[in-house]
Amino acid sequence: MADIILGIESSCDDTSAAVIRDGWLLSNVIASQDVHKAYGGVVPELASRAHEQNIVPVVSEALSRAGVSASELTAIAFTRGPGLLGSLLVGTSFAKALGLALDIPIVMVNHLHGHILASFVKEPGVPVRQPQFPYLCLLVSGGNSQIVRVDAPLQFTILGQTIDDAVGEAFDKCSKMMGLGYPGGPVIDRLAKLGDATRFKFAKPHIPGLDYSFSGIKTSLLYFVRDEIAKDPDFLEKNKEDICASFQKTLIDILMDKLVKAAKQTGIREIAIGGGVSANSGLRARIQEEGRRRGWNTYLPAFKFTTDNAAMIAIAGYYSYLAGERASLDVAPVSRMADF
């Protein structure tokens, strides 16, 4: 009998539902929230309200596209955290209610676990290419920057992580500071393609081991732009492509320096990336370039699986379900990784 899993993702500002059958994706529906663009960042209260409005139609659409009725579901996987507490509460409560109504188990999923396993989402008609265990995953998003050793679908070791801001925050905050808009990652990536990445130099942190730091480069960019605008008020407008290209290159250099170091230390040549920043074209190209130079097998998730989506929650929940993991109806969402 097939295992059919409904995945629900509501950790931030995207409401998503997906259906998988024995690990194969049948549908993946995402409702995004444009309301936050006017504020230069996600407003938690607005996000949770939008999730309340979106979750029923999104789940209904996911089941419809999959050609599956609710009564055929084997289990429901949902994001417990980390993320925005109000947003997580919507998805968690819905999963509990539906699981109770259908008398089927619910499985809680760590949002970061989903990103790590995004490369394992299989689609009909798409060649299957998955990393072999063990592999290293560079997990890069708005809230996290980590190098994770993955020895099995449910077995992870964090080798290094940010000690302050994540790389996604660096993109977003610096984009906002330069008046380029939110979210900053796609904007900077687009402008970087038009600029000279060697023109400007920004300070890089010197952090021991495999940990990251991105607060210093934000300060470096801030003072650089401020000082140049004091000399020429039009400096930013005239040079934004080169600034973005140089800034993005510096961020990618920081990420790759530690990833190369981790690969050398562990001897692992299976390398994957995940998280929202894994959609960055410069980072994707650099991963592939380093892979060719160093003999790595590299795995890049499809763009639709880089941002927050329920397909990755469903596949992570699928492996957890097979391992016998179940969540009780008194489970509560958590906003921080440390509380998971």
N, C-alpha and C positions, 0 to 999 in steps of 0.2 A: 504494500500500500504506500502511495506517495506521501511524502511529508510536505505540506503546503504551509508556508509561513507568511503571515502578514507582518511587514515591518512598518513602524511608525517613528518618525523623526520630528522633534519639535524643540530642539535645544536652543535655537536662536531666533532667526527671523524668517525661516523657511518651514512651511508645513509640508511634510512629504509622507507618502505611503507607497509601499511597494509589495509585490507578491512574488515569491519564488517557489518553485516546485523542485524538490530534491537538488537544490543549489542552482537551478536555472531560473533566470529572471523572466517573469511573465509581464510585469508592468512596473513602472516607476513614475509616480506623479508628484510634481512639486508646485506649490503655490508660493510665489515670492511676495515680499511686502515692499512696495516702492515708497511707502510713507516715510521711511527713515531717511531718505536722501536729503530731505529739506533740513534735517537736523545735524547732518554730518556724522551720523553714527546711529546705532540701534537704540531706540527708546524702549526699555523693558516693558513698561505698561502697555504701550501701543502694540508691541509684539505679542504679548499674551492675549490681548483682545482679538487680534487678527487670527491667532491660532484657534480661538474659540469659534470664530466664524468659518474658518476654512476646513477644520478637521473632518467634519462629516462628509461634505462634498468631495474632499480629496480621497478619503478612504473609499467612498462609493465609486468614484471614478477608477481608482486602482483595481478594485474587484471587477468592475465592468470590463476594463481593458484586458484583464487577465483571463476573462471568461470563467471566473470562479465565483461561486456563491459563498456567502459567509459560513454556511453550514458545512462546507467542504474544508474549512481551515483546520489545520492540525494544532497550531499555536500562534500566539501573537508576540512579536518581539518589539520592544519599545526602548527608547533612549531614556535612561534614568539620570544621566549626567555625564560629564559636567556641562554647565550651560546656564542660561537664565532661568532662575527658579520658577517664575510664573509661567514661562513658556513650557518648561519641562512638566509642570503640574498638569497642563492641559493634555499632553500626550499620555502621561502616566495614568491619569484618571480615565481617559477614554479607553486605554488598553485594559485596565481593570474591569470597567463596566462591560466591555464587549466580551472579554474572556469569561466573565461571570455569566453573562446572558447566553453564551454559546456552550458553556461548561467545558472550556478548553484551557490548557495552561498558558500562562504568560511568562515571558523570559526577559529579564532586564539586560540591557546592553550598555557598556561604556562607550560613549560617543567616539573616543579616541580609538578604541578597539575597532570600531567600524571603519574609520579611515585607514587603519593599518591593514585591514583585510579587503579593502576596496578592489584590489587586483584579482580577488577570487570570485568576483561576480561574473557569472557565465551567461552569455546571451546567445539565443538560438541564431545560427547563421553567421556568428562571429568566431573566428579561430580562437581556441582556448590557449592562452599563454599565461601561466602562473609561476611565480617564484618557487623555487625548491627550498625546503627547510634544511638548515637555518638560513635566514636572509636578514639583511639590514633594511630597515625602513626609515627614511628621512621623513618625519611627520612634521609638516609645516602648515600652520593655519593662523588665524587671527589671534588665538589665545594660547597656542602651544608651538614650541619648536623643540623637537626631540630626535635623538637617534636611538632607535629601538631594535634590539636583537629579537628576532621572532624564531623560536625553535619548534613551534607547533601552533595550530590555530588558536589555542587558548593559553599558550605559554610565551610570555614576553619578559624581556629584561631591558630597562631603560639604561642606556650606556651614557647618555649625556642629554642635558636639557637646558633651556634658558634660565638664567638666574634673575632676570628682570623682565623686559618686554619680549614678546614674540616677534618673529619677522613680519607677520601679517600686521601687527600693530605699528611697526615701523613704516610700512607702506601706507597705511591708512592715516596715521597721525601726520606724517610728512606731506602727504598729498593735501590734507586739510590745511596745514600751515602754509602751503604754497598756493592755496585757493584753487586746487585742481578738481575737487569734488570727492564724493564718497560713493562706493568703496574705492580706496586709493590704488589697490593692486592692479586692477585692469587698466586704469587711467595711466599710471606710470609705465606699465608694460607697453601700452600703445605708443606713448610718446618716446619711450626708450628706443623703439625700433627706428625712429627718425633721427636719433642723435648720435654723438661721438662719445662712446663710453670711456675713452682714454683722456678726455679733455680735463676733467676735474678729479681731484683726489680727496677722499674723505678718510678720516681716522678709523682704523680698525682696532677692536678690543684685543687685549692679550690676556685671555682667560685660560688657566691651566686645565689639562685634561680634555674631556670631550664636551664640556658645557659651553653654552652660548651666552652672549650678551648683545643686546641691540639698543640699549638706552643711549650709549655713547655716540653712535653714529647719527642718531636723531639730533642730539645736541650739536654735533659737528655741522650737520646740514643747516640747522637753524641759525647758528652764528655766521656761517659762511654766507648764506643768502642775505641775512640782515646787514652784514658789513658791505656786501656788494651793492645792495639797494641804496645804502647811504651814499655811495659814490655815483650811482646811476639808477634813478627811480624805475627805469624801464629794463633793468638788467634781467629780472626774472622772466618777463615776457619774451625777451629776445633770445634767452638761452635755456628755456625750460626743457627742450628736447635733450640737450647735452647734459643738463643737470640730472634729469630723470635717468638717462642712459648710464651716467657715471655712478649715480646713487644705487641703481638696481644692480649694476655689476659688483659694487662693493658688498651689497647684501648677499649676492650669490657666492662671491669669493669666501665670505665668512662661513656660509653654510657648507660649501664644498670642502674647505680646508679641514674641517672637523670630520666630515664624512669620509674623506680619503684616509685620514688618520685612523678612524674606527675600522675601516676595511683592512688596513695594514695590521692593526693590532689583533684583530680577530681572525684574519685570513679568509674572511667570507667574501665571495665575489658575486653573490646574488644580491642585487641592490634594487629596492623599490622606493617610490615616494608616494605620499598621500597627504590629504588636507587641501584646503582651499588654495594655498600658495603653489601647490603642485600644478595648477593651471597656468602658471607664469611661463611664457614661451622661452624666456631667457634661461630659466632654471631647467626646463625640460631639455633644451638643446645642450646645456652644459652637462647634465647627467649623462646624456647619450655620448657626448664627446669624451668625457672622462671614462665612460664604459669602454669605448673603442680603444682608448690609449692604455687602459689598465687591465683589459681582459675581463671586465665585469659583464654579467648578464643583467641588463637593466629592464625594469618594468614600470611603465607609466600608465596610470589609470586613464580611461577615457575621460574627456573633459567633463562629461555629465556626471561622473562619479568623483570629481575632485571637490566640489562644493558639498554642503550638507544635503544629504539625500537618504531616502529610506532603503534604497537597494543595499547599501553597505550595512545598515542596521539589520536588515533581514538576513544577510549572509552571516554576519556575526552571531545573530540570534539562532540561526540554523545550526551552527557548530556547537553553540551552547546547549541547544535543545538535544542534539545527538549525544552530548556528554552527560545528559541527565539533569542539567541545571533548570530550576524552576523558581519563579518569584512568588512570594506570598501576597495576598491582597492588602496587607498592611505596609508594603514597601513604599518608601517615600523618595521623591527625587532629591538629588543633591547638586548644589551649584559648583562645588569645588572637587577637583580630582582627589584631594587628600581625604575627602569624606566618603569616597565611593567604597 
